Amino acid sequence: MKRICFLFKTLLLSLFSLNLSAQLVFNEYVNNPVIDTLSTTDPSEFWTQWKTDPFVIPWQGDSLRMYYGTNNIGVKTQIGTAVSADGNIWIEKRDEAVVPSGIEGSWDEYDVETPGVIIVPSNPDSMRYMLYYSGATADEILLDEVNPIYYPTEIYQMGMAYSSDGINFTKYNDPTNDSDSRYAESDPVIRIPYTSGDTPDTINYLFSSVAEPSPMYDEEEGIFKLWYIGLGCSNPTCSGDENYRFRVLYSESDDGINWTDPVVALDVGGTDDFDSKLIYAPNVIKHAGQYWMFYGGNHFDTGTFFLFSQKIGLATSTDGINFSRYEENPIILDGELGSWNDMGSNYPCAIEHKDTLRVYYSGFQDSVITFDPNIGYSYLDPASANLEEQNPLLEEWILYPNPSSQTVHIKMNSVQIDRIRIYDQSGRICTAQYYSPSKNVTVDLTKLASGMYWVYLYRGEEEIGHKKLMLH
């Protein structure tokens, strides 16, 4: 297993700092929700009662594709999908789920939910799209004899499904486990960690579930990265609710299937923080040279039910492992009484689309019994924060034409550059090109799809600057 790499860590710490001292303002889209829940109890219409846990990726041309959890009264949660040309009006796939719940007795028979999708061009075509998900089954062996009050009736582990087209998925299956009915048709890729017998125990506290994956593939390092939650207690007896914990964990992998043991990336907040009791559903992207983690949180002190009145927070990191909370959290609140998200905003997914950072998320409404989750988004007001790095080497330079199609030209004022890198909005490196030191460079873009990218310039190992580039 490769050692954990800290992409840009030394350079960023020595040269750059994000100006997040001002209050970041996320404006709610006026026509939320963009995907609405319909009122029906027809169990044949799997996709109608719930719309939650969105994960959005760039799609063909300038479009977007969303994956989300779907359900109906009496139907198990499964994963559906929709596509949109503008991110506002979505066309849902309504005939069947793209990833269904498992067969009776399987490890994911109860629910398949919280999708996270990455595109890996270096994979075989059949695995170009990799979708990670939470799968649930009954808690028959884990910890409920210790203290059943503090553990759920379902346990969660995480699986992966793969696809050549992003629509028709096949669940990962290890045939060596087929003799076990729980794993006859598919296998989790991250299980509840064990040290002995049936007692899960890792990094000094117990896990009863691992769930809610946020994957990323770092093409430059050739490493799969995954953030997710671990649910458990801080001591073996789980003696009280003060010991009950959700924590954001991090693992990495060479192949997207075999993962390292987890480390804690973000713990619950302090006593007075909005996330003092509950932290969950991380979504990590690379933005403005750092890792940005959006996540849900709660302190249980408000709302009609302790799981509601959830809000969304932000944490940042230079290495993707050690995250620091944004001082002005939360960044997205629950809505006013009667609004689409009056019982909470949660399960965020961030994406840069049309030169704007959007955060799609679930909103709860209605009642404690059904709480009809829908999906909407808020977007970062660019006037609210200066997100450009403060680099003493930064000079005036021109990137033109922008937007562009097949080529782009870079003209420096005084500094010569010898290397460029281009990243997409998920932080994946798309091209790296080397040149003889020059103030004028022409970059071939013919192999890149339409969308938004970041162009980074280098002199040796020093980053000179970067800018956004739109391709059409």
Helices and strands as residue ranges (DSSP letters): H 9-15, E 26-28, E 50-58, E 64-72, E 75-84, E 90-92, E 111-119, G 125-127, E 129-138, G 148-150, E 154-163, E 170-171, G 175-177, G 181-183, E 188-190, E 209-218, E 223-233, G 241-243, E 244-253, E 263-266, E 278-287, E 290-298, E 311-317, E 324-325, E 344-353, E 356-364, E 374-380, G 382-384, E 397-400, E 407-412, E 417-424, E 429-438, E 440-444, E 451-459, E 462-471
